[in-house]
Amino acid sequence: MTRGLIAARAVRGFADGFASVLLARYLVELGFSSTQVGVIVTATLLGSAALTLIAGFRFSRFGARQVLLASCLLMAVTGAGFSGLTWFGALLVVGFIGTLNPSGGDVSLFLPTEQAAIAHLTDTAERPGVFAVYNLAGALAGAAGALASALPPRVAQAAGWDVVRVERLSFLIYVVTAVAAALLYRRMRVDALPMPTVRTSLHRSRRVVFRLSALFALDSAGGGFALQSLLVLYLFLRFDLSPTATGATLAATGVLSAFSQLASARIARRIGLVRTMVYTHLPANACLVLAGIVPEAGVAIALLLVRSALSQMDVPARQALVMRLVDPDERAAAASVTNVPRSLGAAATPGLAGLMLDSSHFGWPLIAAGVLKATYDLLLLAQPLDRD
């Protein structure tokens, strides 16, 4: 059954990777400022946070399949909205209620439902490895999507079509993806999972989950300065990087991130989940800071590639840590309560990053991101958590 969840994650990952690279370039071509791009990104993350919280606490009432199918419907609405609307206010609303993912990762309504389902279908020992494969599938598909994001302008130019119109229609990929994911979910017997019917919220693990949530929010606030859509904007404004070069760069970062997660489980077995998260994250954040400082595009890209080879090793370790620290009937709520602050934290800073880029094309957003995320790493290492 986990294979169906992994396949659906891959299908969604392709669309997310495609849209996250296309989004900023398309909005700039519509005439929006960097600040407006940041505000739309913020709206998408705020909406995801609200919907994710609802999904986690209503998981057992509606069942996993119903939550996932409803998420597919919202995904289709997102694609239809961005492909048919160009007014700033309308895109803001669609971004808030939809599932558009500007990060290239997964911050959507699907996440807590799938995480809780995987936790119920695996035991403690195999869980980090399954989460690694789950994230690997999404990351590789996202890298392919990022690479494919260069096709709309190239096809438009070759055929003599309007580039902006072709890019706008390209968001219909979310409609196609929603249908494909829905077909996969309908074939899965996810409602047969032994979900709780009484105590669906947090109880014994409330304190540790809230403490971790605050730390994850700090990490994501830093990440909000360097979301994939904002990296596209930064590379374009500072180095005038072409769509093809940008797509190839972010595809490469996605591939490196994807395969690095496979090493996460092995490292965690040797040094523990928390140390795996911190010891791989700190050097990645140093690379992010340097990528905002160096004056050459090639050096900045190289630093971003090194960062990508390290920065996502903490993801399966973090997911496994949260699932291990809570009781089985707390898992859906814990997945939401830890992911929602991440969305809120990430939503707090893209507008500020856009304002920074409007004021200067220097890499201040990347520097701020690296410093905040390194602070999170040190605070996490100091927590009294089980290191086994």
C-alpha positions as CSV (number, residue, x, y, z in Angstrom):
1,M,0.0,0.0,0.0
2,T,2.9,2.4,0.6
3,R,3.8,1.9,-3.1
4,G,0.6,3.7,-4.0
5,L,1.4,6.6,-1.7
6,I,4.9,6.8,-3.1
7,A,3.6,6.8,-6.7
8,A,1.1,9.6,-5.9
9,R,3.9,11.6,-4.3
10,A,5.9,11.3,-7.4
11,V,3.0,12.4,-9.7
12,R,2.4,15.4,-7.5
13,G,6.1,16.1,-7.2
14,F,6.5,16.6,-11.0
15,A,3.7,19.2,-11.1
16,D,5.1,21.0,-8.0
17,G,8.6,21.1,-9.4
18,F,7.3,22.4,-12.7
19,A,5.1,25.1,-11.2
20,S,7.6,26.3,-8.5
21,V,10.2,27.2,-11.2
22,L,7.6,28.6,-13.6
23,L,5.7,30.7,-11.1
24,A,8.1,33.5,-10.3
25,R,9.1,34.0,-13.9
26,Y,5.5,34.0,-15.1
27,L,4.4,36.5,-12.5
28,V,7.3,38.9,-13.3
29,E,6.3,38.6,-17.0
30,L,2.8,39.5,-16.1
31,G,4.2,42.8,-14.6
32,F,4.2,42.0,-10.9
33,S,6.9,43.3,-8.7
34,S,9.2,41.0,-6.6
35,T,7.2,42.1,-3.5
36,Q,3.9,41.0,-5.1
37,V,5.5,37.7,-6.1
38,G,6.5,37.2,-2.4
39,V,2.9,38.1,-1.3
40,I,1.4,35.5,-3.6
41,V,3.9,32.9,-2.3
42,T,2.9,33.8,1.3
43,A,-0.7,33.3,0.5
44,T,-0.1,29.8,-0.9
45,L,1.8,28.9,2.3
46,L,-0.8,30.4,4.6
47,G,-3.6,28.5,2.9
48,S,-1.6,25.3,3.0
49,A,-1.1,25.8,6.8
50,A,-4.8,26.2,7.4
51,L,-5.9,23.2,5.3
52,T,-3.1,21.0,6.7
53,L,-4.3,21.7,10.3
54,I,-7.8,20.8,9.4
55,A,-6.7,17.6,7.7
56,G,-4.7,16.4,10.7
57,F,-7.5,16.9,13.2
58,R,-10.3,15.6,11.0
59,F,-8.3,12.6,9.6
60,S,-10.3,10.0,11.4
61,R,-13.7,11.6,10.9
62,F,-13.5,11.7,7.1
63,G,-11.0,8.9,6.4
64,A,-7.7,9.1,4.6
65,R,-9.1,8.5,1.1
66,Q,-11.7,11.3,1.4
67,V,-9.1,13.8,2.6
68,L,-6.7,12.8,-0.3
69,L,-9.5,13.0,-2.9
70,A,-10.6,16.4,-1.6
71,S,-7.0,17.5,-1.9
72,C,-7.0,16.4,-5.5
73,L,-10.1,18.5,-6.2
74,L,-8.3,21.6,-4.7
75,M,-5.3,20.8,-6.8
76,A,-7.5,20.9,-10.0
77,V,-9.0,24.2,-8.9
78,T,-5.5,25.6,-8.4
79,G,-4.5,24.7,-12.0
80,A,-7.7,26.1,-13.5
81,G,-7.4,29.3,-11.5
82,F,-3.8,30.1,-12.4
83,S,-4.3,29.1,-16.0
84,G,-7.4,31.4,-16.4
85,L,-6.8,34.4,-14.1
86,T,-4.2,37.2,-14.3
87,W,-5.5,39.8,-11.8
88,F,-3.3,40.0,-8.6
89,G,-6.2,39.8,-6.2
90,A,-7.7,36.7,-7.9
91,L,-4.4,34.9,-8.0
92,L,-4.0,35.7,-4.3
93,V,-7.3,34.0,-3.5
94,V,-6.6,31.0,-5.6
95,G,-3.1,30.7,-4.1
96,F,-4.6,30.7,-0.6
97,I,-7.4,28.2,-1.2
98,G,-5.4,26.0,-3.6
99,T,-2.4,23.6,-3.4
100,L,0.2,25.6,-5.4
101,N,3.6,24.7,-4.0
102,P,6.3,27.4,-4.4
103,S,8.9,25.5,-2.5
104,G,9.4,22.5,-4.8
105,G,9.0,20.3,-1.7
106,D,5.7,19.3,-0.2
107,V,3.8,21.7,2.1
108,S,0.3,20.8,1.0
109,L,-2.8,19.3,2.4
110,F,-1.6,15.9,1.2
111,L,1.3,15.8,3.5
112,P,0.0,15.0,7.0
113,T,-2.5,12.4,5.6
114,E,0.2,10.6,3.7
115,Q,2.7,10.8,6.6
116,A,0.3,9.4,9.1
117,A,-0.7,6.6,6.6
118,I,2.9,5.6,6.1
119,A,3.5,5.6,9.8
120,H,0.6,3.2,10.3
121,L,1.9,0.9,7.5
122,T,5.5,0.6,8.7
123,D,7.3,-0.3,11.9
124,T,9.8,1.8,13.8
125,A,12.9,0.3,12.2
126,E,11.9,0.5,8.6
127,R,10.1,3.9,8.9
128,P,13.1,6.2,8.1
129,G,13.9,4.1,5.0
130,V,10.3,4.2,3.7
131,F,10.1,8.0,4.4
132,A,13.4,8.3,2.5
133,V,12.0,6.5,-0.6
134,Y,8.8,8.5,-0.3
135,N,10.7,11.8,-0.3
136,L,13.1,10.5,-3.0
137,A,10.2,9.8,-5.4
138,G,8.9,13.3,-4.8
139,A,12.2,15.0,-5.2
140,L,13.2,13.1,-8.4
141,A,9.9,13.9,-9.9
142,G,10.2,17.5,-8.8
143,A,13.6,17.7,-10.5
144,A,12.1,16.4,-13.7
145,G,9.4,19.0,-13.4
146,A,11.9,21.8,-12.8
147,L,13.8,20.7,-16.0
148,A,10.5,20.6,-17.9
149,S,9.6,24.2,-16.8
150,A,11.9,25.5,-19.6
151,L,9.7,24.0,-22.3
152,P,6.8,26.5,-22.3
153,P,8.9,29.5,-23.4
154,R,10.9,27.4,-25.8
155,V,7.8,25.9,-27.4
156,A,6.1,29.3,-27.6
157,Q,9.1,30.9,-29.3
158,A,9.5,28.1,-31.7
159,A,5.9,28.2,-32.7
160,G,5.6,32.0,-32.7
161,W,3.0,32.0,-29.9
162,D,2.7,34.4,-27.0
163,V,5.1,33.2,-24.3
164,V,3.1,34.5,-21.3
165,R,-0.1,32.9,-22.6
166,V,1.6,29.5,-23.1
167,E,3.1,29.8,-19.6
168,R,-0.3,30.6,-18.1
169,L,-1.9,27.6,-19.8
170,S,0.9,25.4,-18.6
171,F,-0.6,25.6,-15.1
172,L,-3.2,23.2,-16.3
173,I,-0.7,20.5,-15.5
174,Y,-2.2,20.7,-12.0
175,V,-5.5,19.6,-13.4
176,V,-4.0,16.6,-15.2
177,T,-1.9,15.7,-12.1
178,A,-4.9,15.9,-9.8
179,V,-6.8,13.4,-12.0
180,A,-3.8,11.0,-12.1
181,A,-3.3,11.2,-8.3
182,A,-7.0,10.8,-7.6
183,L,-7.0,7.5,-9.7
184,L,-4.1,6.3,-7.6
185,Y,-5.8,7.1,-4.3
186,R,-9.1,5.5,-5.3
187,R,-7.3,2.2,-5.8
188,M,-5.7,2.3,-2.4
189,R,-7.5,0.9,0.7
190,V,-6.2,3.7,2.9
191,D,-9.5,3.9,4.7
192,A,-8.9,0.4,6.1
193,L,-6.1,1.8,8.3
194,P,-6.6,1.3,12.0
195,M,-7.3,5.0,12.6
196,P,-8.5,6.1,16.1
197,T,-12.0,7.2,16.7
198,V,-11.8,8.9,20.1
199,R,-8.5,10.5,21.0
200,T,-7.4,12.0,17.7
201,S,-5.7,15.1,19.1
202,L,-2.5,15.3,21.1
203,H,-2.3,14.2,24.7
204,R,0.9,12.6,26.2
205,S,3.2,14.1,23.6
206,R,1.7,17.6,23.5
207,R,4.7,19.3,25.1
208,V,7.4,17.8,23.0
209,V,5.4,18.3,19.8
210,F,4.8,22.0,20.5
211,R,8.4,22.5,21.3
212,L,9.5,20.9,18.1
213,S,6.9,22.8,16.2
214,A,8.3,26.1,17.4
215,L,11.8,25.0,16.2
216,F,10.5,23.8,12.8
217,A,8.8,27.2,12.4
218,L,12.1,29.0,12.9
219,D,13.7,26.7,10.3
220,S,11.0,27.3,7.8
221,A,11.0,31.0,8.4
222,G,14.6,30.9,7.2
223,G,13.6,28.6,4.3
224,G,10.9,31.1,3.3
225,F,13.7,33.5,2.3
226,A,15.0,30.9,-0.2
227,L,12.0,29.0,-1.5
228,Q,12.5,27.6,-5.0
229,S,10.3,30.2,-6.6
230,L,12.4,32.9,-4.9
231,L,15.7,31.3,-5.9
232,V,14.4,31.5,-9.5
233,L,13.7,35.2,-9.0
234,Y,17.1,35.8,-7.4
235,L,19.0,34.0,-10.1
236,F,17.1,35.9,-12.8
237,L,17.5,39.4,-11.2
238,R,21.1,39.1,-10.1
239,F,22.7,37.0,-12.8
240,D,20.0,37.2,-15.6
241,L,20.0,33.4,-15.8
242,S,17.9,32.1,-18.7
243,P,14.8,29.8,-18.1
244,T,16.7,26.8,-19.5
245,A,19.7,27.4,-17.3
246,T,17.5,28.0,-14.3
247,G,15.5,24.9,-14.9
248,A,18.6,22.8,-15.3
249,T,20.1,24.2,-12.1
250,L,17.1,23.5,-10.0
251,A,16.6,20.1,-11.6
252,A,20.2,19.2,-10.6
253,T,19.6,20.5,-7.0
254,G,16.5,18.4,-6.9
255,V,18.3,15.2,-8.0
256,L,21.1,15.8,-5.4
257,S,18.5,16.4,-2.7
258,A,16.6,13.3,-3.6
259,F,19.5,10.9,-3.5
260,S,21.0,12.4,-0.4
261,Q,17.8,11.4,1.5
262,L,18.7,7.7,0.9
263,A,21.9,8.2,2.9
264,S,19.8,9.8,5.7
265,A,18.6,6.5,7.1
266,R,22.1,4.9,7.2
267,I,23.6,7.9,8.9
268,A,20.7,8.0,11.4
269,R,21.3,4.4,12.4
270,R,24.9,5.3,13.3
271,I,24.6,8.7,15.0
272,G,20.9,9.2,15.7
273,L,18.1,11.1,14.1
274,V,18.8,14.5,15.7
275,R,22.5,14.5,14.9
276,T,21.7,13.5,11.4
277,M,19.4,16.5,11.0
278,V,21.9,19.0,12.5
279,Y,25.3,17.8,11.2
280,T,24.1,17.7,7.6
281,H,22.1,21.0,7.9
282,L,24.8,23.3,9.2
283,P,27.2,23.0,6.3
284,A,24.3,23.3,3.9
285,N,23.3,26.6,5.5
286,A,26.9,27.9,5.2
287,C,26.7,27.2,1.5
288,L,23.4,29.1,1.2
289,V,24.9,32.2,2.9
290,L,27.9,32.1,0.5
291,A,25.7,31.7,-2.5
292,G,24.1,35.0,-1.6
293,I,27.5,36.7,-1.4
294,V,29.6,35.5,-4.3
295,P,29.5,37.7,-7.4
296,E,29.8,34.9,-10.1
297,A,26.8,32.9,-11.3
298,G,28.8,29.8,-11.7
299,V,30.1,29.9,-8.1
300,A,26.7,30.6,-6.7
301,I,25.2,27.7,-8.6
302,A,28.0,25.4,-7.4
303,L,27.3,26.4,-3.8
304,L,23.6,25.8,-4.3
305,L,24.4,22.3,-5.6
306,V,26.6,21.5,-2.6
307,R,23.9,22.8,-0.4
308,S,21.3,20.6,-2.1
309,A,23.4,17.5,-1.5
310,L,23.2,18.1,2.2
311,S,20.1,20.1,3.0
312,Q,17.4,17.5,2.7
313,M,19.0,14.7,4.6
314,D,17.1,16.0,7.7
315,V,13.7,15.5,6.1
316,P,13.1,11.7,6.6
317,A,15.0,11.9,9.9
318,R,12.6,14.7,11.1
319,Q,9.5,12.8,9.9
320,A,10.7,9.6,11.6
321,L,11.6,11.5,14.8
322,V,8.1,13.0,15.2
323,M,6.4,9.7,14.5
324,R,8.6,8.0,17.1
325,L,8.0,10.5,19.8
326,V,4.2,10.3,19.8
327,D,1.7,7.6,20.5
328,P,0.0,5.9,17.5
329,D,-3.3,7.7,18.0
330,E,-1.5,11.1,17.9
331,R,0.3,10.6,14.6
332,A,-2.1,12.4,12.3
333,A,-2.4,15.4,14.7
334,A,1.3,15.4,15.3
335,A,2.0,15.4,11.5
336,S,-0.3,18.4,11.2
337,V,0.8,20.3,14.3
338,T,4.5,20.0,13.2
339,N,3.9,20.8,9.6
340,V,1.5,23.7,10.0
341,P,4.1,25.9,11.9
342,R,6.5,25.0,9.1
343,S,4.1,26.5,6.6
344,L,3.4,29.5,8.8
345,G,7.1,30.1,9.3
346,A,7.8,29.8,5.6
347,A,4.9,32.1,4.9
348,A,6.2,34.9,7.2
349,T,9.3,35.7,5.1
350,P,8.7,35.5,1.3
351,G,7.2,39.0,1.1
352,L,10.2,40.4,3.0
353,A,12.5,38.5,0.6
354,G,10.7,40.0,-2.4
355,L,11.0,43.5,-0.8
356,M,14.7,42.9,-0.3
357,L,15.1,41.9,-4.0
358,D,13.1,45.0,-5.1
359,S,15.5,47.1,-3.1
360,S,18.7,45.3,-4.1
361,H,19.7,42.3,-6.2
362,F,22.3,41.3,-3.7
363,G,21.7,38.0,-2.0
364,W,20.3,39.3,1.3
365,P,17.4,36.8,1.3
366,L,19.9,33.8,1.0
367,I,22.1,35.2,3.8
368,A,19.1,35.7,6.1
369,A,17.9,32.2,5.3
370,G,21.2,30.6,6.2
371,V,21.6,32.4,9.5
372,L,18.1,31.6,10.7
373,K,18.3,28.0,9.7
374,A,21.7,27.6,11.4
375,T,20.2,29.0,14.6
376,Y,17.5,26.4,14.4
377,D,20.1,23.7,14.0
378,L,22.0,24.7,17.2
379,L,18.7,25.0,19.2
380,L,17.6,21.6,18.0
381,L,20.9,20.0,19.0
382,A,20.4,21.4,22.5
383,Q,17.0,19.8,23.0
384,P,16.7,16.9,25.5
385,L,15.5,14.4,22.9
386,D,16.4,10.7,22.6
387,R,19.4,10.4,20.3
388,D,19.0,6.7,19.5
